[in-house]
Amino acid sequence: MSEVPRSEFVAAKGNGPDALFTNKTVLISGASVAGPALAYWLQRYGFTVTVVEEAPALREGGYKVDIRGAAMQVIDRMGLLPEVGRASTAMRGGDWVDGSGKTLATLGPDLIGLRGPGDDEVLRGDLARILFDATKGEVQYLFGDSILDLTEEAAGVTVRFRHADPRVFDLVIGADGMHSTVRRSIFGPEEQFAKHTGMAACVISVPNYLNLDHWELVHPTPGQIVQVYSTQENTAKAQFIFGAPEQLPERGDIAAQQRVVAEAFADAGWETQNLLRLMAESPDFYFDSVSQIHLERWSSGRVALVGDAAYSPSPLSGQGTSMALVGAYVLAGELNAANGDYTIAFDAYQTRMSEYVDLNLTLGWTNAKQMVAADKRGLKIQTTALRVMRRLPWKGMALRSIMKPLNHASNAIKLEQYAPAAQTAA
């Protein structure tokens, strides 16, 4: 991995004692992980930050997300390791089960989570809450609103909101996920950038009627997986992964999405029918295609993208959250290092993140494709391998071999120690 000296980016501007800190007002679209993480660093560097979020309140719930490698360094530099540790899922392991509930293989936390020492796992909603609580005192949040359109001019970006009055910001950052409104407005339709795996995923909250204690149950069938896990006493999460139909329902049509899931798993066996009956009552239904986002460039003029809006590795990659945290850290740091000169900072952000993003997109595609066995033969091989590996005396060596690509990708960036705003501008 090569490092690019910052002097290559700042020399043209003359970032010296008399450098003027410019472009201080920033609008961020999206209040999940990338948005609040970016807001944290920008406000710390002296920017004035507004975050707009379409949901009426912070989105709670969601599935398990991993924080690995460089992303844990970011959490540490934010001073949020204790909060993340308290929110850890603390999963103890899990069982692969057949249609009758018979255990096919038992996996410990090392195999079921594929995390190395120092990595952690939390619920997406818990991480969003941690980041929001760390920023709400200094950052303005506009919940229940969204961007209608953006007009870039010489002096800034005029933003029209669905509800709030129009405002002009120096910079606009899209941190609004795989279906980014900002990306569509500036870069074009999603179809230009989406790369589909052919899979779809659904996650719901259900009562913990299986009495799971930080434990996961996985029921695989050819082309499909049903997973149930619990990190809380009374609530569990059920996840359905399956081959996507040729035509997915509209994003807002939850009833149609639920019908697609129910039809796909009509013959899945095990607890599947009980879980499907609970789907209509779930308070946080999630459904989407398992896709990646690929862009050659993550910025245009005064507008940039971060996280899934720029480089989603897919919901099944295990790296989307980490990429969002790292991307937010680098983007904010480069804006600070360039004293707000986005023409320098956006180039530096692209250069510093490119190798890390490329490796994680490649890994994410492989993970998503390999997670579900296509046929009975593949399923038998997958299950046998898991059962045997658990018992092998050299399991640690095998696990390290499996983890090597993931460890490499999650650490494939050297994080700069960006100076605080007062030191940069001094």
N, C-alpha and C positions, 0 to 999 in steps of 0.2 A: 504494500500500500504506500503510495507516494503522498508526501505532504507538500502543499503549495505555500510558499512564503507569503505572508500577508502583504509584504511590501509590493508585490506584483499588482495588488488590487488598490492599495491606497496611495501609491506614488503619484499617480496622475492627478489626484485631488490635492496633494500637499497636506496631509493630515498632521499638522504640527501644532505648536502652542496657540496659534491664532485661528485654528480651524473653527468654522461656525457649525454648530449643531443644528441641522435642518430637518424638515419633514418629521415633526414630532407628534402629530396627531394620526392615530392609526385606528382603522375599523377592522375588526376581526369578525368574520361570519362563522358561527359555530361554537357551541359551548359544551363539547364532549370532552375530549382529551387534548388534542392538538391546540384548540383555541385557548382554553384557560392556561395551558402550559406556556404558550407563546405570550399571552398577556402577562403572566408572572414575570418573565424575563424582561419584556419591554418596559413595564412600569418600573421595574428595578433599575433600569438604565436611564430612566427619566422621560420616557415617552408618555403621552396621554392616550390612554387606550379605552376604546368602547368595544364591547362584544355584543353582537346581535344573534339571537337564537330563536328559531321558529317555534319551538315548543314553549308552552306557557310557563313552564318551570324546569328546573334541572331534571334531566332524564335519569331517573333512578333505575335500578335493576340491571338487566343485561347479562351477558354470558361471562365466563371466566376469560381473563386476558393475562398474558405473560409480560413480565418486565425483565429483560435480559441484557447482559453485557453492558454496552455503553449507556443504555437507557437507565440502568441502575446507578451509573455514575451521575447522570443528570438528576435523578431523584435525590441522590446524596447531596449534590451541590445546591439543590433547592431546600435542603434541610428537612425533607419530608420522609426520610427513612423510618422514623418511629411510627408515623401515621400509616405508611404503607405496610409496615410489619404488623401493626394491630389489625389491619384489614385483610391480611393474608388469608387465602382460602384454607391453608393448612391441610390440604388433602392428604390422606393417609395411604391411598391406593385405590384399587378398583378391580372388579371382576368382569370378564367377558362371559356372557351367558347365552345359552341357546333358547329356542322357542319355549321350552318348558321351564326355563329359569335355572337349569343346571349349569354350574360353573365350568367353563371351557379353559379359562386361564385366569390366574390372579396376578395382578401387577402391583408392585410397590410404587411409592411416590416418584421414584427416579424414572421408571419406565413410563408411567401414565402421564407424567408432566413434561418429561424431557427437558428438565431444567438443571443447570449446573450450580455449583456452590455460589452463593451470593445473589442468585436470581430469585424472583418471587412471582406469585400469581394472586390476583385480586379480581373481584367482580368489576366489570367496566363501570357500573354506576357508583361503586365505592370510590374508585379512582377519580371519577369526575367530581364527586363531592369533595374529596381531599383537595383537588386543584382549585375548585371554586372557592372553598373556604380560605385558601391561601391567597386569593386575589380579590375577593369581594369588597374589601375595605378600600382598595385603591383603584379598582377598575369599574367602569360603568357597564352594567349588564342590561340589555334590552330584551327581556323575554317576551314571547308571544308576538314577535315581529320578524320581518324578513326583508331582504333586498328585492326591490322591484327592478331597478336598472341602475347601471353605472355609466357615468359620462366622464371620461378623462380629459382634463384641460391642462394648460401649461402650469397653472398654480395648484392643481390638486384634482381630486376625484369627487364629482358631485354624485351623491347617493340618494336615490328616492326609495323610501321605505314603504311598506304596506300600510303602516299606521303612523309612525313618527314623522315629523316634518323633515323635509330634505335637509341634508347637511353636506358640507365639504370637508373631506379628510385629505391629509397629505398622502397617505398610503392606505390601500385596502388589501387584506389578506384573506384568502379563502381557506378556512379550516373546517369546511362544512361537508366532509365525508365523500364517499365514492360518487354520490349523485349531486355533486357540488353545483350550487346555483351560480357562484362566482365563476367557476370554470366554464360553465355553459355560456355565461354572459360575455366573457372575454375571449375564450379559446374555441368555442363552438360546441356542437352537440356531443353528448357522452359517447355515442356510437363510434366516434372517431378514435377514442382513447381506451375503450373497454375491451378487455381480452377475457373471454368467457371460458371457464373450465368445463362447462357442460353440467355442472352440479348446482343445486340450490340448497339453502339451509334455512331452518326455522328454529327459533328458541322461544320457549314459554316458561313462565313460572307456574308451578303447581304445588299443592300441599305435599308435604313430605310423608305421604302415607306409606312409603316403603321403609320408613325409619332409618334413613341413611345418615351415618355420622361421619361427615367429612370423607365420604366414600362415593365411588362412581360405579355405575353399572352400564355396560355397553352390550347392546344386542345387535350384532352384525348379520346382515343377509346380503346376498349378491346385489351389488349396486346401491346398497342402503345401509345406514347406521341409525339406531336409536340410542341415545345416551341419557341417563338420568344421574344427577349428582346433587349433593346438598352440602352447603357450607353453614347452614343455619338450622336451628332445631325444627322449625315449623314449615320451612319453605325449601323447595327443591327446584332445580332447573331441568327441563327436558329439551333435548336438542335432536332434531331430525335432519339428516343429510341424505340427499337422494338425487337421482338424475333429473335435471330440470326439464320441464315440458318445452316443446318448441316455442310456444308463446306464453310468456309469464303474464299473470294478471297485472293490472295497473297498480302502481305503488300504493295508492290510497285505498284500494279495494280489499280490505281485510277479509271480508266474507269470502271473496273469490280465492284469496290466497289460502285461507283455511281449508277450502274445498280441495284445492290442489294437493295440500299436504295429506288430508284424509284419504283421498283417492290413491295417492302414491303408496301409502302404508296400510291399505285395506287388508292385506294378507300377511302382515309382518309378524304376527304372533307375539308371544311373551306378554308384556304389560302395555303394548302399543295401543290397543283399543281403549283402555282406561285413560291413558294419557291424552289420546285424541278427544275423548269426551270432555276432558278438563280444558281443552284448548280455548273454547269459546269464553271461558271465565277468566282467562289469564289477564292480569293487569298490564303486562308489558310484552305483548306479542311482537315478535320480530320475524321478518321473512325477507329474503333477498337471494339473488343469484350469487354464486361463488365466482367472483370475477376479480380481475386486476385492472389497475389504471396505469397506462404508460403514456407519458408525455416526453417529448424531446427537450422541452424547456418549461420551467415551472413559474415563469414570470413574463409579464408583458407591460412595459411602461411602469406605472406606479402600482400595479397589481401583481401579487404573487400568491402561490398556493403552498400549502404545507399539509403533511399527513396524508390520509386517504384521498383527499382531493387531488393531490399531485402524484402519489405513488402508492396506491393501495396494493398490498401484496396478496389480498383476498382474506375473507374472514376466517379461513381454515389454515392460514399460514403460521399462526402463532407469533407473528412479528409485527403486525400492524400497529399495535400500541407502542411498542418500542421505537419503531420508525417515527411515529408522531412525536414522541418525547424528544428524540434526538434532533429531528428536523426543526422543532420549535426552538430548541436551545441554540442550534447553529444559526438559524435565520435571525433570531433576536441578537445574538452575539455579533454577527457580521454587520447588522444595521448599526449597532452601537459602535463597533470598531471603525466604521466609515462615517461616524458622526451624522448618521441619517441619510447619507448619500446613497439612495437606492440603486443607482446605476452601477455603483461599485459593489454594494452589499449583495444584490441579487445574483451577480456573477460569481461572487465568492461562495455564496450559499450553494449554488448549482455545482461548482467545482468541488467543494469540500464534501458534498453529500453523494456525488455521482456513483463512486465505486461501492459505497455502502448500500445505496438504493439498488443498484444493479444486482449485487449479490443476493440481497434479500428478496427481490422480485423473482429471481431464478429459483431460490430455495422455496419460496412460497408456492410457486407453480408446481414444483415437484411434490411438496407436502400435500397439497390439495388433491393431486392426481393419485397419490399412493394411499391416501387415508381410507378409501373405500375399495374393497375388492370387487372386481367386475363380475366374477362368476364363482361357482361353488369350488372349483379347483383353487382359485386364488384365495378364497376365504379359508380353505383348509390349510394351505401353506402359511397364510398369515397367522392363523390361530395356533398352529403347531409351533411356529417360530417363537411366538410369545410365551407359550407354555414351557418350551425347552430352555429358552434363555433365562427364565426366572430361576431355573434349577442348576444352571451350569456353574462350576466353581470359578470360571473365568468370566462371569457375568459382567464384572466391572470393566474388563477390557473390551468386551463386546459393546457395552453401553457407551464407552468413550469413543469407540469407532462410529457408532450411530450419531453421537452428539457432535462429532468433529465439524461437519459442514455447518450445523446450527451455531456452534460456538464461534466459528470463523466469521460467519455472516453477522452475528450480533455484536461482534467486537471489531468490525472492519472499518473503524474510523477512530482517529485520534482527536479527542475533544480538546479544543483550545481553552485556555484559562482567560476568558474575556474580562478586561478591566472594567470596574464600575464606571458609570457615566462621568462622575466627577474627575476620575483619573484620566479618562479618554479625552475630555475636553480641556483639561488643565494645561 
